[in-house]
Amino acid sequence: LHSFPTRRSSDLEMEVVLPDESRVVLNAQSVLIYPDQFVSGDRKVFLSGEAVFDVTASEEKPFYVQTSDLTVKVHGTHFNVKAYFDDPSVTATLSRGAISVWSNDDPQRVVELAPEQFCNWDRGTGALVKGHADSAEAMSWENGSLCFRSESIQGIIRAIQRRYGVQIYLTTDKYNDTRISARFVHGETVDELLSAICSVVPSMQYTSKDGAIYIR
């Protein structure tokens, strides 16, 4: 009988050292479940949220990251997995080494990633695609940065809510087709970040009331 520790990050990131000395940095509002010891032939952990993994290589004991939708098989490597339950997709981005990715619904279709590639699984369509990635950008949240590349307003709101622990309400649908690319690397406050976004989106405004933020 083995216990399975759960590590849940707060609004800030936290680092976890696994029994095999692999290191995991959890982003805000993320949960990692893993055993006290990896005693079987495989090393398996479960992730809900986002994390950067730096995995100790072992040919005898493969390492697996399982989410509710995707499984990532690791070959001793450094990579990011983003699997928040309220995001429309799940993404794995590889910095070094090699990983194999497959949908839990279709384990026979395996996508192999090389460094600076990503794999994205769309929860709505079930499409599993890969492409070129900027791994430094994908993992920039480790250093406190927020980077958006052609991100929807809804995606930006979710990221801000996780990072700052605030509640944001989008009170209009007129920005549904808006995409924003931006990088915030100086520890901006919520007001500074939202003011910058409003400055590049015509007519967008926001107000704060009773601890919540309303975008209109």
N, C-alpha and C positions, 0 to 999 in steps of 0.2 A: 504494500500500500504506500503510495507516494502522495505527498501534498503538492499542490500547485500554487505557488505564490502568485499574487496578482499585484502588479505595479500600475498605479494610476497617476498620471501626471497632473499637476495643478495647472494654474494659468501660465506657469513658467515651465521650461523644459527640465527634464531630469534624466540622469544617466543611470543605467542598470548594467551590472556586470553579471553575466550568466555563469552557470557552474563550469562551463568549458573555457572561461575567460573571454568569451566573445562580449563585445560591448554594444549596448543599444542606447540611443538617445531618443527619448519620447517627446513628441511635440505636445502642446496643450491638449487637454481633454482626450488623452489616449490611454488605452489599457493594454498591458502585455501580460500574458499568462504563460508560465513555464514551470517545469518540475524542479524539485530540490536538486536532483541529480539526473543527468542523462545516462540512464543505465541500459537502455535497449540499443538496438543497432542504429537507430536514427535519433537525431536531435530535433525536436519539434517544439515550436512556440506558437501561440495564437495572438494576433494583433487586431485591435479595433482602434482606428485612429491613424496616426502617422509616426514613423520612426525611421531613423538612420541606423543601419546595422553594420558593424565591423566584425566579421565572423572569423573565428579561428579555423584554419583549414584542417580537415581530417578526412582522408580517403576512406577510413573504416566506418565513420559515422556521418552520413550526409546530414545537412542542416536544412530544415524546412520552416518557412514562415507561412502560417495558415491564416487567412482572413475568411470572412463569411462568404466571399465570392471567388477569391483567387488563392492559388497555392504557388509559392515560390520555392524552388529547390536551389540551394546555394552550393557553390563550389569553392568556398574560401574567398571572401570578397567584401566589397564596400558598396552599399546600395541604400536606396530610400524606398519605402513603401507607404503610400497614402491610401488609406482605406476607411475614411470616416463614414459612418452609417448614413449621414444625411447628404453626402455628395452624390452626384449622378454617375460617377465612375470611380474605378479603382486603378491606381497607377503605380508601377514599379519602375524606378530609374536606376541605372547601373553606373557607378563611378569606376570601379576596377574589378578585375576578375571575370566571372561568368555566372549567369543565373538562367534557370529555366522557369517559365511561367505558364500556367494553364488555368482555365476556368474550372471551378469545382463541378460545373454542370457538363463539361466536355473535357475530361482529363486526357483524352487521346490526342487532342490538338495542342501540342506543346510549342511555345515560342521561345527560341534561344536568343539571349541578349548578349551583345558584346559591349565593352565600355563605351560610354556616351550614347547609349540607346535607351529608349523607354518602351514599356508595354502598357497599353491602356485598355481596360475592359469597361464597356458601356453598359450600365445596369438596365437601361431602357431597351436597347436593341440587342444586347448580347454580343456585340461586335468586339473582337479582340484584335488590336492592331499594334504595330510597333513602328518606331521612327527614331530620328536623330534627337538627342537630348543634350541639354546643358546641365550636367549633373551638379556643378557648383551652384547654379541658380536653384535647382530643385532642392538642394540641401541647405540653402542659405539661411533658413529659419533657425538652424543650429546656432548661428551667430547673432540671432536677434533681428535679422532682416525679414522684410516682407517683399516678395517679388511676384509680380503678376504679368503673365504673358498672354495677351488676348483673352483675358479672363472676363467672365460675365459679372454684372453687378451683384447677382445673387451669390456667386462664388467669392467675391471680394467681401461681401457682408459676412459670410460664414467664417472666413479667415479672421476678420477683425473681431468677431464675437469670441472666437476661441482664444485669440491672443490676449485680448484685453478684458475678457469676462464681462462684457456689456451686452445688453439686449438691443437689437436694431430692428426696426420695422420699416419695410419698404411699402409705402402707401400708394404706389402707382405702378402701372405696368408699362409706362411709356419708355422705360429704359431696358426692356426685355431683350432688345437686339443690340444693345450697346456693349462693346468690348473694350477693355482698357489694358494697356501695358504700362507698368510702373514699377519702380524699385524704391523701397524705403529702407535706408541702412543706418540712419542716425538716431534710432530710438524715438521716433516721432510719437507724440501723444495722439489720442483718438481724434481730438479736434484738429490737430495739424494734418493728420492723414485724411480725414474727411474733407477738410477745406481744400486740400490739394486736388482731391478727386472731383469735387464740385467745380473747381476752377477750369477743368478740362471737359466737363460734361455740360453742354448748354442747358440752362434753366434749372439744373439740379440744385436743391437746397436741403438743409437738414436743421432740425431743432431738437433740443433736449428737454425732457419733461419727466419728473418723478423718477429719475435714474435711468430712463430709457431714451433711445435716439430714434427719431422719425425722419425718414428720407422722403421727400416729395418733389 
